[in-house]
Amino acid sequence: MMSSKDALSQFKKGLYRHYKGNDYKVLDLVKHSETEEWMVLYQACYGEGFSWVRPISLFFDNAVNSAGQTVPRFLFISD
């Protein structure tokens, strides 16, 4: 897992593609009120457009796709 410090240096708002194919708009960085952990606030660009939060270290972590390849969980595609 990537450290929060390294993940913070990679953060930028914009459009990201999840490794399973859906697009999400990254809105902001937010801090968990109890743990003070940095989280990414992002919104689905499909369906009802639900908003989600994920710890920044997990947002920029890798995942294993259906072909068994290790890929970025979210890939930046545009501003």
N, CA, C and O atoms as a CHARMM CRD file, in Angstrom:
* protein
*
  316
    1    1 MET  N      0.84100  -1.17600   0.00000 PROA 1      0.00000
    2    1 MET  CA     0.00000   0.00000   0.00000 PROA 1      0.00000
    3    1 MET  C      0.89100   1.24700   0.00000 PROA 1      0.00000
    4    1 MET  O      1.91200   1.29200   0.68600 PROA 1      0.00000
    5    2 MET  N      0.49500   2.23900  -0.76700 PROA 2      0.00000
    6    2 MET  CA     1.23500   3.49200  -0.84900 PROA 2      0.00000
    7    2 MET  C      1.05500   4.29400   0.43500 PROA 2      0.00000
    8    2 MET  O     -0.01700   4.26800   1.04000 PROA 2      0.00000
    9    3 SER  N      2.08900   4.99700   0.84900 PROA 3      0.00000
   10    3 SER  CA     1.97200   5.83400   2.04100 PROA 3      0.00000
   11    3 SER  C      1.08700   7.03900   1.73600 PROA 3      0.00000
   12    3 SER  O      0.98600   7.47100   0.58700 PROA 3      0.00000
   13    4 SER  N      0.45200   7.57300   2.76600 PROA 4      0.00000
   14    4 SER  CA    -0.39500   8.75400   2.59400 PROA 4      0.00000
   15    4 SER  C      0.40800   9.93100   2.06600 PROA 4      0.00000
   16    4 SER  O     -0.08700  10.70800   1.24900 PROA 4      0.00000
   17    5 LYS  N      1.65700  10.06700   2.53200 PROA 5      0.00000
   18    5 LYS  CA     2.51000  11.17300   2.08200 PROA 5      0.00000
   19    5 LYS  C      2.75800  11.08300   0.58100 PROA 5      0.00000
   20    5 LYS  O      2.65000  12.08700  -0.12300 PROA 5      0.00000
   21    6 ASP  N      3.08800   9.89500   0.08300 PROA 6      0.00000
   22    6 ASP  CA     3.30800   9.71100  -1.35300 PROA 6      0.00000
   23    6 ASP  C      2.02000   9.94500  -2.13500 PROA 6      0.00000
   24    6 ASP  O      2.03800  10.55000  -3.20700 PROA 6      0.00000
   25    7 ALA  N      0.90900   9.46400  -1.59600 PROA 7      0.00000
   26    7 ALA  CA    -0.38100   9.63600  -2.26500 PROA 7      0.00000
   27    7 ALA  C     -0.77100  11.10800  -2.33200 PROA 7      0.00000
   28    7 ALA  O     -1.29000  11.56500  -3.35000 PROA 7      0.00000
   29    8 LEU  N     -0.52700  11.85100  -1.25700 PROA 8      0.00000
   30    8 LEU  CA    -0.83900  13.28600  -1.25200 PROA 8      0.00000
   31    8 LEU  C     -0.07900  14.01500  -2.35100 PROA 8      0.00000
   32    8 LEU  O     -0.60900  14.94700  -2.95500 PROA 8      0.00000
   33    9 SER  N      1.14400  13.60500  -2.61600 PROA 9      0.00000
   34    9 SER  CA     1.93700  14.26500  -3.65900 PROA 9      0.00000
   35    9 SER  C      1.38500  13.97400  -5.05500 PROA 9      0.00000
   36    9 SER  O      1.65500  14.73300  -5.98600 PROA 9      0.00000
   37   10 GLN  N      0.62500  12.90300  -5.22100 PROA 10     0.00000
   38   10 GLN  CA     0.03900  12.53900  -6.51800 PROA 10     0.00000
   39   10 GLN  C     -1.34100  13.13600  -6.73400 PROA 10     0.00000
   40   10 GLN  O     -1.84300  13.14700  -7.85800 PROA 10     0.00000
   41   11 PHE  N     -1.96200  13.63500  -5.66700 PROA 11     0.00000
   42   11 PHE  CA    -3.36300  14.04200  -5.74800 PROA 11     0.00000
   43   11 PHE  C     -3.57700  15.22800  -6.67700 PROA 11     0.00000
   44   11 PHE  O     -2.84400  16.21500  -6.62500 PROA 11     0.00000
   45   12 LYS  N     -4.59200  15.11800  -7.52900 PROA 12     0.00000
   46   12 LYS  CA    -5.12000  16.26500  -8.25200 PROA 12     0.00000
   47   12 LYS  C     -6.56000  15.96800  -8.63700 PROA 12     0.00000
   48   12 LYS  O     -6.93700  14.83000  -8.91800 PROA 12     0.00000
   49   13 LYS  N     -7.34700  17.03600  -8.63700 PROA 13     0.00000
   50   13 LYS  CA    -8.75800  16.90500  -9.00500 PROA 13     0.00000
   51   13 LYS  C     -8.85800  16.61400 -10.49100 PROA 13     0.00000
   52   13 LYS  O     -7.97500  16.97400 -11.26900 PROA 13     0.00000
   53   14 GLY  N     -9.94000  15.96100 -10.87400 PROA 14     0.00000
   54   14 GLY  CA   -10.16100  15.67900 -12.27600 PROA 14     0.00000
   55   14 GLY  C    -10.93000  14.39100 -12.47000 PROA 14     0.00000
   56   14 GLY  O    -11.55600  13.87400 -11.54500 PROA 14     0.00000
   57   15 LEU  N    -10.87500  13.88800 -13.67200 PROA 15     0.00000
   58   15 LEU  CA   -11.59200  12.68000 -14.05400 PROA 15     0.00000
   59   15 LEU  C    -10.64500  11.48600 -13.98000 PROA 15     0.00000
   60   15 LEU  O     -9.53600  11.51900 -14.51400 PROA 15     0.00000
   61   16 TYR  N    -11.10600  10.43300 -13.30800 PROA 16     0.00000
   62   16 TYR  CA   -10.31800   9.21100 -13.14100 PROA 16     0.00000
   63   16 TYR  C    -11.13300   8.02100 -13.63300 PROA 16     0.00000
   64   16 TYR  O    -12.36200   8.02000 -13.55700 PROA 16     0.00000
   65   17 ARG  N    -10.44000   7.01800 -14.13500 PROA 17     0.00000
   66   17 ARG  CA   -11.09300   5.76900 -14.53700 PROA 17     0.00000
   67   17 ARG  C    -10.71400   4.68300 -13.54000 PROA 17     0.00000
   68   17 ARG  O     -9.53700   4.44400 -13.27200 PROA 17     0.00000
   69   18 HSD  N    -11.74700   4.02800 -12.99400 PROA 18     0.00000
   70   18 HSD  CA   -11.54900   2.90300 -12.08200 PROA 18     0.00000
   71   18 HSD  C    -11.08300   1.70200 -12.90100 PROA 18     0.00000
   72   18 HSD  O    -11.42800   1.58000 -14.07700 PROA 18     0.00000
   73   19 TYR  N    -10.31400   0.83000 -12.29400 PROA 19     0.00000
   74   19 TYR  CA    -9.75700  -0.31000 -13.04100 PROA 19     0.00000
   75   19 TYR  C    -10.83100  -1.22900 -13.60800 PROA 19     0.00000
   76   19 TYR  O    -10.55000  -2.01300 -14.51400 PROA 19     0.00000
   77   20 LYS  N    -12.06600  -1.14800 -13.09000 PROA 20     0.00000
   78   20 LYS  CA   -13.16300  -1.96000 -13.64300 PROA 20     0.00000
   79   20 LYS  C    -13.89300  -1.24200 -14.78100 PROA 20     0.00000
   80   20 LYS  O    -14.80600  -1.80700 -15.38200 PROA 20     0.00000
   81   21 GLY  N    -13.48800   0.02400 -15.08500 PROA 21     0.00000
   82   21 GLY  CA   -14.00100   0.69600 -16.27500 PROA 21     0.00000
   83   21 GLY  C    -14.85700   1.92700 -16.07700 PROA 21     0.00000
   84   21 GLY  O    -15.01000   2.70600 -17.01700 PROA 21     0.00000
   85   22 ASN  N    -15.42400   2.14300 -14.90000 PROA 22     0.00000
   86   22 ASN  CA   -16.28000   3.31200 -14.69600 PROA 22     0.00000
   87   22 ASN  C    -15.45300   4.56600 -14.43000 PROA 22     0.00000
   88   22 ASN  O    -14.34400   4.49400 -13.90000 PROA 22     0.00000
   89   23 ASP  N    -16.01300   5.71900 -14.80600 PROA 23     0.00000
   90   23 ASP  CA   -15.34700   6.99800 -14.59100 PROA 23     0.00000
   91   23 ASP  C    -15.90200   7.68900 -13.35400 PROA 23     0.00000
   92   23 ASP  O    -17.07900   7.56300 -13.01800 PROA 23     0.00000
   93   24 TYR  N    -15.01100   8.42600 -12.68400 PROA 24     0.00000
   94   24 TYR  CA   -15.35300   9.15000 -11.46100 PROA 24     0.00000
   95   24 TYR  C    -14.70500  10.52100 -11.49800 PROA 24     0.00000
   96   24 TYR  O    -13.58300  10.67900 -11.97900 PROA 24     0.00000
   97   25 LYS  N    -15.42300  11.51300 -10.98500 PROA 25     0.00000
   98   25 LYS  CA   -14.88600  12.86400 -10.86300 PROA 25     0.00000
   99   25 LYS  C    -14.37700  13.04900  -9.44100 PROA 25     0.00000
  100   25 LYS  O    -15.14700  12.95500  -8.48500 PROA 25     0.00000
  101   26 VAL  N    -13.08600  13.31200  -9.30100 PROA 26     0.00000
  102   26 VAL  CA   -12.50300  13.56100  -7.98400 PROA 26     0.00000
  103   26 VAL  C    -12.77400  15.01700  -7.63400 PROA 26     0.00000
  104   26 VAL  O    -12.37000  15.93300  -8.35100 PROA 26     0.00000
  105   27 LEU  N    -13.46900  15.21000  -6.51300 PROA 27     0.00000
  106   27 LEU  CA   -13.93100  16.53200  -6.10900 PROA 27     0.00000
  107   27 LEU  C    -12.98600  17.23900  -5.15200 PROA 27     0.00000
  108   27 LEU  O    -12.76200  18.44300  -5.27600 PROA 27     0.00000
  109   28 ASP  N    -12.42600  16.49600  -4.19200 PROA 28     0.00000
  110   28 ASP  CA   -11.61300  17.15900  -3.17300 PROA 28     0.00000
  111   28 ASP  C    -10.93800  16.14100  -2.27300 PROA 28     0.00000
  112   28 ASP  O    -11.21300  14.94300  -2.33400 PROA 28     0.00000
  113   29 LEU  N    -10.04800  16.65100  -1.43900 PROA 29     0.00000
  114   29 LEU  CA    -9.47700  15.89300  -0.33000 PROA 29     0.00000
  115   29 LEU  C    -10.23700  16.28100   0.92000 PROA 29     0.00000
  116   29 LEU  O    -10.53100  17.45800   1.13200 PROA 29     0.00000
  117   30 VAL  N    -10.55700  15.30900   1.74300 PROA 30     0.00000
  118   30 VAL  CA   -11.23900  15.57100   3.01200 PROA 30     0.00000
  119   30 VAL  C    -10.51700  14.79200   4.10200 PROA 30     0.00000
  120   30 VAL  O     -9.78500  13.84300   3.82500 PROA 30     0.00000
  121   31 LYS  N    -10.73400  15.20600   5.33600 PROA 31     0.00000
  122   31 LYS  CA   -10.07300  14.55500   6.46400 PROA 31     0.00000
  123   31 LYS  C    -11.11800  13.88600   7.34600 PROA 31     0.00000
  124   31 LYS  O    -12.14200  14.48800   7.67000 PROA 31     0.00000
  125   32 HSD  N    -10.86200  12.65000   7.73200 PROA 32     0.00000
  126   32 HSD  CA   -11.74600  11.91600   8.63500 PROA 32     0.00000
  127   32 HSD  C    -11.75800  12.62300   9.98800 PROA 32     0.00000
  128   32 HSD  O    -10.70000  12.94900  10.52500 PROA 32     0.00000
  129   33 SER  N    -12.93500  12.85900  10.53800 PROA 33     0.00000
  130   33 SER  CA   -13.06100  13.65400  11.76700 PROA 33     0.00000
  131   33 SER  C    -12.46500  12.97900  12.99200 PROA 33     0.00000
  132   33 SER  O    -12.04000  13.67000  13.91800 PROA 33     0.00000
  133   34 GLU  N    -12.42100  11.67300  13.02800 PROA 34     0.00000
  134   34 GLU  CA   -11.92300  10.95600  14.20900 PROA 34     0.00000
  135   34 GLU  C    -10.45200  10.56700  14.08200 PROA 34     0.00000
  136   34 GLU  O     -9.68800  10.67300  15.04200 PROA 34     0.00000
  137   35 THR  N    -10.06500  10.11900  12.89700 PROA 35     0.00000
  138   35 THR  CA    -8.69900   9.60800  12.71900 PROA 35     0.00000
  139   35 THR  C     -7.75900  10.61500  12.05900 PROA 35     0.00000
  140   35 THR  O     -6.54100  10.43400  12.07000 PROA 35     0.00000
  141   36 GLU  N     -8.32500  11.66900  11.48900 PROA 36     0.00000
  142   36 GLU  CA    -7.58400  12.67300  10.71400 PROA 36     0.00000
  143   36 GLU  C     -6.89300  12.07600   9.48700 PROA 36     0.00000
  144   36 GLU  O     -5.93700  12.64700   8.96200 PROA 36     0.00000
  145   37 GLU  N     -7.37900  10.93900   9.04600 PROA 37     0.00000
  146   37 GLU  CA    -6.84100  10.30700   7.83800 PROA 37     0.00000
  147   37 GLU  C     -7.34200  11.06100   6.60700 PROA 37     0.00000
  148   37 GLU  O     -8.52100  11.40700   6.52400 PROA 37     0.00000
  149   38 TRP  N     -6.44300  11.31600   5.65100 PROA 38     0.00000
  150   38 TRP  CA    -6.83400  11.96000   4.39900 PROA 38     0.00000
  151   38 TRP  C     -7.64300  10.99100   3.54600 PROA 38     0.00000
  152   38 TRP  O     -7.30600   9.81500   3.41700 PROA 38     0.00000
  153   39 MET  N     -8.72000  11.51800   2.96800 PROA 39     0.00000
  154   39 MET  CA    -9.60400  10.72500   2.12300 PROA 39     0.00000
  155   39 MET  C     -9.87700  11.49100   0.83300 PROA 39     0.00000
  156   39 MET  O     -9.85500  12.72100   0.80600 PROA 39     0.00000
  157   40 VAL  N    -10.13200  10.74600  -0.22300 PROA 40     0.00000
  158   40 VAL  CA   -10.50100  11.33300  -1.51200 PROA 40     0.00000
  159   40 VAL  C    -12.02100  11.29700  -1.62000 PROA 40     0.00000
  160   40 VAL  O    -12.64500  10.25200  -1.43400 PROA 40     0.00000
  161   41 LEU  N    -12.60500  12.45600  -1.92400 PROA 41     0.00000
  162   41 LEU  CA   -14.04600  12.56500  -2.16500 PROA 41     0.00000
  163   41 LEU  C    -14.25100  12.53000  -3.67200 PROA 41     0.00000
  164   41 LEU  O    -13.71600  13.37000  -4.39500 PROA 41     0.00000
  165   42 TYR  N    -15.02600  11.55900  -4.14800 PROA 42     0.00000
  166   42 TYR  CA   -15.21900  11.42300  -5.58600 PROA 42     0.00000
  167   42 TYR  C    -16.65500  11.03900  -5.90100 PROA 42     0.00000
  168   42 TYR  O    -17.36300  10.48300  -5.06100 PROA 42     0.00000
  169   43 GLN  N    -17.07600  11.34500  -7.13200 PROA 43     0.00000
  170   43 GLN  CA   -18.46500  11.15900  -7.54300 PROA 43     0.00000
  171   43 GLN  C    -18.51900  10.31700  -8.81300 PROA 43     0.00000
  172   43 GLN  O    -17.75200  10.53100  -9.75200 PROA 43     0.00000
  173   44 ALA  N    -19.43000   9.36600  -8.82100 PROA 44     0.00000
  174   44 ALA  CA   -19.61900   8.51200  -9.99600 PROA 44     0.00000
  175   44 ALA  C    -20.14800   9.33600 -11.16700 PROA 44     0.00000
  176   44 ALA  O    -21.01600  10.19000 -10.98800 PROA 44     0.00000
  177   45 CYS  N    -19.63000   9.07900 -12.35500 PROA 45     0.00000
  178   45 CYS  CA   -20.09400   9.73800 -13.58300 PROA 45     0.00000
  179   45 CYS  C    -21.07100   8.83300 -14.32500 PROA 45     0.00000
  180   45 CYS  O    -21.12700   8.85100 -15.55500 PROA 45     0.00000
  181   46 TYR  N    -21.82000   8.06000 -13.59800 PROA 46     0.00000
  182   46 TYR  CA   -22.79800   7.14300 -14.17900 PROA 46     0.00000
  183   46 TYR  C    -23.92300   6.95300 -13.16500 PROA 46     0.00000
  184   46 TYR  O    -23.79700   7.34800 -12.00600 PROA 46     0.00000
  185   47 GLY  N    -25.00200   6.35600 -13.60200 PROA 47     0.00000
  186   47 GLY  CA   -26.12100   6.06200 -12.69400 PROA 47     0.00000
  187   47 GLY  C    -26.62000   7.30800 -11.98100 PROA 47     0.00000
  188   47 GLY  O    -26.82100   8.35300 -12.60100 PROA 47     0.00000
  189   48 GLU  N    -26.81800   7.19200 -10.67800 PROA 48     0.00000
  190   48 GLU  CA   -27.33400   8.30200  -9.88700 PROA 48     0.00000
  191   48 GLU  C    -26.24400   9.26100  -9.42200 PROA 48     0.00000
  192   48 GLU  O    -26.53900  10.23000  -8.72200 PROA 48     0.00000
  193   49 GLY  N    -25.00700   9.01600  -9.79100 PROA 49     0.00000
  194   49 GLY  CA   -23.91300   9.92300  -9.46500 PROA 49     0.00000
  195   49 GLY  C    -23.58300  10.00000  -7.99000 PROA 49     0.00000
  196   49 GLY  O    -23.25900  11.06900  -7.47300 PROA 49     0.00000
  197   50 PHE  N    -23.66400   8.86300  -7.31000 PROA 50     0.00000
  198   50 PHE  CA   -23.36800   8.84100  -5.87600 PROA 50     0.00000
  199   50 PHE  C    -21.95500   9.33500  -5.59900 PROA 50     0.00000
  200   50 PHE  O    -21.04700   9.15700  -6.41100 PROA 50     0.00000
  201   51 SER  N    -21.78600   9.96000  -4.43500 PROA 51     0.00000
  202   51 SER  CA   -20.47000  10.38600  -3.96400 PROA 51     0.00000
  203   51 SER  C    -19.91400   9.34600  -3.01100 PROA 51     0.00000
  204   51 SER  O    -20.65300   8.68700  -2.27900 PROA 51     0.00000
  205   52 TRP  N    -18.59200   9.21300  -3.03700 PROA 52     0.00000
  206   52 TRP  CA   -17.89100   8.22500  -2.22100 PROA 52     0.00000
  207   52 TRP  C    -16.66300   8.86100  -1.59100 PROA 52     0.00000
  208   52 TRP  O    -16.18000   9.89300  -2.05700 PROA 52     0.00000
  209   53 VAL  N    -16.16200   8.24400  -0.53600 PROA 53     0.00000
  210   53 VAL  CA   -14.85800   8.60000   0.01500 PROA 53     0.00000
  211   53 VAL  C    -14.04300   7.32400   0.14900 PROA 53     0.00000
  212   53 VAL  O    -14.57500   6.24700   0.41800 PROA 53     0.00000
  213   54 ARG  N    -12.74100   7.47300  -0.04600 PROA 54     0.00000
  214   54 ARG  CA   -11.81800   6.34600   0.08500 PROA 54     0.00000
  215   54 ARG  C    -10.51800   6.90900   0.65600 PROA 54     0.00000
  216   54 ARG  O    -10.08700   7.98900   0.25200 PROA 54     0.00000
  217   55 PRO  N     -9.89100   6.19600   1.58700 PROA 55     0.00000
  218   55 PRO  CA    -8.59400   6.66100   2.08300 PROA 55     0.00000
  219   55 PRO  C     -7.64100   6.89700   0.90800 PROA 55     0.00000
  220   55 PRO  O     -7.57200   6.09500  -0.02300 PROA 55     0.00000
  221   56 ILE  N     -6.91500   8.00100   0.97000 PROA 56     0.00000
  222   56 ILE  CA    -6.05600   8.37800  -0.16100 PROA 56     0.00000
  223   56 ILE  C     -5.03100   7.30000  -0.48800 PROA 56     0.00000
  224   56 ILE  O     -4.71400   7.08000  -1.65700 PROA 56     0.00000
  225   57 SER  N     -4.51400   6.63200   0.52800 PROA 57     0.00000
  226   57 SER  CA    -3.51900   5.58300   0.26900 PROA 57     0.00000
  227   57 SER  C     -4.12400   4.42200  -0.51400 PROA 57     0.00000
  228   57 SER  O     -3.42600   3.78200  -1.30000 PROA 57     0.00000
  229   58 LEU  N     -5.41000   4.14200  -0.31300 PROA 58     0.00000
  230   58 LEU  CA    -6.08400   3.08500  -1.07300 PROA 58     0.00000
  231   58 LEU  C     -6.51300   3.57300  -2.45400 PROA 58     0.00000
  232   58 LEU  O     -6.50400   2.80200  -3.41400 PROA 58     0.00000
  233   59 PHE  N     -6.88700   4.84700  -2.56000 PROA 59     0.00000
  234   59 PHE  CA    -7.28800   5.40500  -3.85300 PROA 59     0.00000
  235   59 PHE  C     -6.15500   5.26100  -4.86800 PROA 59     0.00000
  236   59 PHE  O     -6.39000   4.89600  -6.01900 PROA 59     0.00000
  237   60 PHE  N     -4.91600   5.55100  -4.43400 PROA 60     0.00000
  238   60 PHE  CA    -3.77100   5.48600  -5.33800 PROA 60     0.00000
  239   60 PHE  C     -3.03800   4.15200  -5.27800 PROA 60     0.00000
  240   60 PHE  O     -1.93600   4.02200  -5.81000 PROA 60     0.00000
  241   61 ASP  N     -3.64300   3.17100  -4.63900 PROA 61     0.00000
  242   61 ASP  CA    -3.04500   1.84200  -4.55400 PROA 61     0.00000
  243   61 ASP  C     -3.31400   1.07000  -5.84600 PROA 61     0.00000
  244   61 ASP  O     -4.04700   1.54300  -6.71600 PROA 61     0.00000
  245   62 ASN  N     -2.73300  -0.09200  -5.96600 PROA 62     0.00000
  246   62 ASN  CA    -2.96300  -0.96300  -7.11300 PROA 62     0.00000
  247   62 ASN  C     -4.06000  -1.96900  -6.80400 PROA 62     0.00000
  248   62 ASN  O     -4.39700  -2.21700  -5.64700 PROA 62     0.00000
  249   63 ALA  N     -4.60500  -2.53700  -7.86600 PROA 63     0.00000
  250   63 ALA  CA    -5.61500  -3.58500  -7.76200 PROA 63     0.00000
  251   63 ALA  C     -5.29700  -4.63300  -8.82600 PROA 63     0.00000
  252   63 ALA  O     -4.52700  -4.37200  -9.74900 PROA 63     0.00000
  253   64 VAL  N     -5.88200  -5.79900  -8.69600 PROA 64     0.00000
  254   64 VAL  CA    -5.69000  -6.87200  -9.67600 PROA 64     0.00000
  255   64 VAL  C     -6.93900  -6.94200 -10.54300 PROA 64     0.00000
  256   64 VAL  O     -8.04300  -7.14800 -10.03900 PROA 64     0.00000
  257   65 ASN  N     -6.75800  -6.77000 -11.86100 PROA 65     0.00000
  258   65 ASN  CA    -7.90600  -6.79400 -12.77000 PROA 65     0.00000
  259   65 ASN  C     -8.32500  -8.22500 -13.10300 PROA 65     0.00000
  260   65 ASN  O     -7.72200  -9.18800 -12.62800 PROA 65     0.00000
  261   66 SER  N     -9.36300  -8.35000 -13.92500 PROA 66     0.00000
  262   66 SER  CA    -9.92100  -9.67000 -14.24500 PROA 66     0.00000
  263   66 SER  C     -8.94700 -10.55500 -15.02300 PROA 66     0.00000
  264   66 SER  O     -9.11500 -11.77300 -15.06200 PROA 66     0.00000
  265   67 ALA  N     -7.92700  -9.94900 -15.64500 PROA 67     0.00000
  266   67 ALA  CA    -6.90500 -10.71000 -16.37200 PROA 67     0.00000
  267   67 ALA  C     -5.74200 -11.10900 -15.46700 PROA 67     0.00000
  268   67 ALA  O     -4.77800 -11.72900 -15.91500 PROA 67     0.00000
  269   68 GLY  N     -5.84700 -10.74400 -14.17800 PROA 68     0.00000
  270   68 GLY  CA    -4.79600 -11.08800 -13.23300 PROA 68     0.00000
  271   68 GLY  C     -3.62100 -10.12100 -13.21500 PROA 68     0.00000
  272   68 GLY  O     -2.60000 -10.39600 -12.58500 PROA 68     0.00000
  273   69 GLN  N     -3.75700  -8.99000 -13.90300 PROA 69     0.00000
  274   69 GLN  CA    -2.68800  -7.98800 -13.95300 PROA 69     0.00000
  275   69 GLN  C     -2.83900  -6.99200 -12.80600 PROA 69     0.00000
  276   69 GLN  O     -3.95400  -6.63800 -12.42300 PROA 69     0.00000
  277   70 THR  N     -1.71900  -6.54900 -12.26800 PROA 70     0.00000
  278   70 THR  CA    -1.73200  -5.49800 -11.25500 PROA 70     0.00000
  279   70 THR  C     -1.73800  -4.15400 -11.97100 PROA 70     0.00000
  280   70 THR  O     -0.84500  -3.85100 -12.76200 PROA 70     0.00000
  281   71 VAL  N     -2.75700  -3.35700 -11.67700 PROA 71     0.00000
  282   71 VAL  CA    -2.95400  -2.06600 -12.34500 PROA 71     0.00000
  283   71 VAL  C     -3.33000  -1.01900 -11.29500 PROA 71     0.00000
  284   71 VAL  O     -3.72900  -1.37800 -10.18700 PROA 71     0.00000
  285   72 PRO  N     -3.20800   0.28000 -11.63000 PROA 72     0.00000
  286   72 PRO  CA    -3.66900   1.30200 -10.68800 PROA 72     0.00000
  287   72 PRO  C     -5.17500   1.16100 -10.45200 PROA 72     0.00000
  288   72 PRO  O     -5.93300   0.91300 -11.39000 PROA 72     0.00000
  289   73 ARG  N     -5.60300   1.32100  -9.20100 PROA 73     0.00000
  290   73 ARG  CA    -7.04000   1.25700  -8.88900 PROA 73     0.00000
  291   73 ARG  C     -7.79100   2.36100  -9.63700 PROA 73     0.00000
  292   73 ARG  O     -8.85600   2.11700 -10.20400 PROA 73     0.00000
  293   74 PHE  N     -7.23200   3.57300  -9.63600 PROA 74     0.00000
  294   74 PHE  CA    -7.79800   4.70600 -10.36800 PROA 74     0.00000
  295   74 PHE  C     -6.70000   5.31300 -11.22700 PROA 74     0.00000
  296   74 PHE  O     -5.57600   5.50700 -10.76400 PROA 74     0.00000
  297   75 LEU  N     -7.02800   5.61000 -12.47600 PROA 75     0.00000
  298   75 LEU  CA    -6.07100   6.19200 -13.41300 PROA 75     0.00000
  299   75 LEU  C     -6.57700   7.56700 -13.83600 PROA 75     0.00000
  300   75 LEU  O     -7.70300   7.69400 -14.31800 PROA 75     0.00000
  301   76 PHE  N     -5.74700   8.60000 -13.65800 PROA 76     0.00000
  302   76 PHE  CA    -6.11600   9.95800 -14.06200 PROA 76     0.00000
  303   76 PHE  C     -6.26600  10.00100 -15.57300 PROA 76     0.00000
  304   76 PHE  O     -5.39700   9.52200 -16.30100 PROA 76     0.00000
  305   77 ILE  N     -7.40000  10.59300 -16.06000 PROA 77     0.00000
  306   77 ILE  CA    -7.58800  10.67900 -17.51000 PROA 77     0.00000
  307   77 ILE  C     -7.72700  12.11200 -18.02300 PROA 77     0.00000
  308   77 ILE  O     -7.42000  12.36400 -19.18800 PROA 77     0.00000
  309   78 SER  N     -8.17900  13.06300 -17.19300 PROA 78     0.00000
  310   78 SER  CA    -8.24000  14.46400 -17.63900 PROA 78     0.00000
  311   78 SER  C     -8.60000  15.38600 -16.47700 PROA 78     0.00000
  312   78 SER  O     -9.08800  14.95300 -15.43300 PROA 78     0.00000
  313   79 ASP  N     -8.34000  16.68300 -16.70400 PROA 79     0.00000
  314   79 ASP  CA    -8.69700  17.69900 -15.70900 PROA 79     0.00000
  315   79 ASP  C    -10.19400  17.92800 -15.68000 PROA 79     0.00000
  316   79 ASP  O    -10.67800  18.75000 -14.90300 PROA 79     0.00000
